[in-house]
Amino acid sequence: MADHDPPPAALTVHRADQRYRSAPEDGVDTRHAFSFAGHYDPENTHFGALLACNEETLAPGAGFAPHRHRDTEIVSWVVEGALSHRDDHGHAAVVRPGRVQYLSAGAGVRHSEGNVGGAEGPVRFVQFWLQPDEFGAPPRYGLRAAATGPGLHPLADGTELRRADAALHLLRLGPYTPLPALPAAAYRYLHLVRGGLGFRTATGPRGVGRELGPGDSLRLSGPAEPVDPVAGPAGVEALLWVMGSALRFG
């Protein structure tokens, strides 16, 4: 299939307990959605242009020591607690719930991340890695607040990301609220942060009911759509990637 050809329609559910678990540092618990570091699954190396979706939990005082990235778009969403960021290009910040952090590694950046909350308990965050369009560019950093009301809100697009056909959205809905129509794209990746989501598949005369909870994800390729998606009894908070193409090589 050529890079510009649309993928065939497919809808797959990936459960939180299927994630590969690692402890890369003391006090750090990581759940990987894709092949990562010492874990390799040739059938699950990426989705669309996404290279990683990691659920991170850092105990008080724990974190990732300074380490280097290159040519990767890194987007972080804090679920609870306070996450510190510091890099060798002069950026330092504390990221709390309701704010999204972007780090475009470009030609190379060295950064550290840690739990600065102390008595506040662990920090939990979701971090995505995305392949950029442009390689070797100057690193850049951004941090901004997300919209607070219900609905589907943009978090990142080509303005922040160095990938023109990819965008990240925040979905927040109250209990039993039907989901709005999702943006059309070749690849869509929905990661549940809080609450639940129910829907039906198009299989069979009435479809098959499915339910998603925190940590579960839904991968949609081509024209595949969930049928009658609705928020659960506690509402839903989810992160939605919309991508026009998959990884590019060469």
Secondary structure as UniProt FT lines:
FT   TURN            3..4
FT   STRAND          10..14
FT   HELIX           16..18
FT   STRAND          20..22
FT   TURN            26..27
FT   STRAND          28..32
FT   TURN            37..38
FT   TURN            42..43
FT   TURN            48..49
FT   STRAND          50..58
FT   TURN            60..61
FT   STRAND          63..69
FT   STRAND          73..80
FT   STRAND          83..87
FT   TURN            88..89
FT   STRAND          92..95
FT   TURN            97..98
FT   STRAND          99..104
FT   TURN            106..107
FT   STRAND          109..115
FT   HELIX           118..120
FT   STRAND          123..130
FT   STRAND          140..145
FT   STRAND          151..156
FT   TURN            158..160
FT   TURN            164..165
FT   STRAND          166..173
FT   TURN            175..176
FT   STRAND          187..200
FT   STRAND          209..212
FT   TURN            214..215
FT   STRAND          217..221
FT   TURN            222..223
FT   STRAND          227..243
//
